[in-house]
Amino acid sequence: MGKIKDIFRGEHRKFAWFVVVLTSTFLILWLVGPGNTLIHWAGAALEQSRQEKQIRTYRKEINEMDRRIRMMRTDKDTLEKFAREQFGFSAPGEDVYIIEE
């Protein structure tokens, strides 16, 4: 610790203080200044993780839709149930009652 005190009190003290102030200014600008800063990096990392989570959600939804499409293509009963529920289709001679909540 004594050597550091000697640097800031010796004959080169103005240069040492200049280096400290310049380095501090650079670090502050790097943290919060304009352009590509650490705060922007952190914001970009948060945005990236949010979008990756959204991608995972969309992939799950797509897989579920693909599963339902495969079921409707192969199983006639599933297709019939879907058509009745979604579009109000009916077989000849059936009465359809639509109940809305």
C-alpha positions as CSV (number, residue, x, y, z in Angstrom):
1,M,0.0,0.0,0.0
2,G,2.9,2.3,0.6
3,K,4.0,2.2,-3.1
4,I,0.6,3.3,-4.2
5,K,0.7,6.3,-1.8
6,D,4.2,7.2,-3.1
7,I,2.9,7.2,-6.7
8,F,0.1,9.7,-5.8
9,R,2.3,11.9,-3.7
10,G,5.5,11.7,-5.6
11,E,6.8,13.8,-8.5
12,H,4.5,12.0,-11.0
13,R,1.3,12.6,-9.1
14,K,-0.3,14.7,-11.8
15,F,0.2,11.9,-14.3
16,A,-1.1,9.3,-11.9
17,W,-4.2,11.3,-11.2
18,F,-4.7,11.9,-14.9
19,V,-4.5,8.1,-15.5
20,V,-7.0,7.5,-12.7
21,V,-9.5,10.1,-14.0
22,L,-9.1,9.0,-17.6
23,T,-9.6,5.3,-16.7
24,S,-12.6,6.2,-14.5
25,T,-14.2,8.3,-17.3
26,F,-13.7,5.5,-19.8
27,L,-15.2,2.9,-17.4
28,I,-18.3,5.1,-16.7
29,L,-18.8,5.7,-20.4
30,W,-18.4,2.0,-21.1
31,L,-21.1,1.2,-18.5
32,V,-23.7,3.8,-19.3
33,G,-22.6,5.9,-22.3
34,P,-24.0,5.9,-25.8
35,G,-23.4,3.0,-28.2
36,N,-22.5,-0.5,-27.4
37,T,-22.3,-0.6,-23.6
38,L,-22.6,-3.2,-20.9
39,I,-26.2,-2.1,-20.2
40,H,-27.1,-2.6,-23.9
41,W,-25.4,-6.1,-23.7
42,A,-27.4,-7.0,-20.7
43,G,-30.7,-5.8,-22.3
44,A,-29.8,-7.8,-25.5
45,A,-29.2,-10.9,-23.4
46,L,-32.6,-10.5,-21.6
47,E,-34.3,-10.0,-25.0
48,Q,-32.6,-13.1,-26.4
49,S,-33.6,-15.3,-23.5
50,R,-37.2,-14.0,-23.8
51,Q,-37.3,-14.8,-27.5
52,E,-35.8,-18.2,-27.0
53,K,-38.5,-19.0,-24.4
54,Q,-41.1,-17.8,-27.0
55,I,-39.6,-20.0,-29.6
56,R,-39.8,-23.0,-27.3
57,T,-43.5,-22.2,-26.7
58,Y,-44.2,-21.9,-30.4
59,R,-42.5,-25.2,-31.1
60,K,-44.6,-26.9,-28.5
61,E,-47.8,-25.5,-30.0
62,I,-46.6,-26.5,-33.5
63,N,-45.9,-30.1,-32.3
64,E,-49.4,-30.2,-30.7
65,M,-51.0,-29.0,-33.9
66,D,-49.1,-31.5,-36.0
67,R,-50.2,-34.3,-33.6
68,R,-53.9,-33.2,-33.9
69,I,-53.6,-33.0,-37.7
70,R,-52.2,-36.5,-37.9
71,M,-55.0,-37.8,-35.7
72,M,-57.6,-36.1,-37.9
73,R,-56.1,-37.6,-41.0
74,T,-56.0,-41.1,-39.7
75,D,-59.0,-41.3,-37.3
76,K,-62.4,-40.5,-38.8
77,D,-64.0,-40.3,-35.4
78,T,-61.6,-37.6,-34.3
79,L,-62.2,-35.6,-37.5
80,E,-66.0,-35.9,-37.1
81,K,-65.8,-34.8,-33.5
82,F,-63.7,-31.8,-34.5
83,A,-66.1,-30.8,-37.3
84,R,-69.1,-31.1,-35.0
85,E,-67.5,-29.0,-32.2
86,Q,-65.8,-26.3,-34.3
87,F,-68.2,-25.9,-37.2
88,G,-71.6,-27.2,-35.9
89,F,-71.7,-30.0,-38.5
90,S,-74.3,-32.7,-38.0
91,A,-75.3,-36.0,-39.4
92,P,-78.6,-36.1,-41.5
93,G,-81.6,-36.1,-39.2
94,E,-79.7,-34.7,-36.1
95,D,-80.7,-31.6,-34.3
96,V,-77.8,-29.2,-33.4
97,Y,-77.9,-27.1,-30.3
98,I,-75.3,-24.4,-29.9
99,I,-74.8,-23.2,-26.3
100,E,-72.6,-20.1,-26.0
101,E,-71.3,-19.0,-22.6
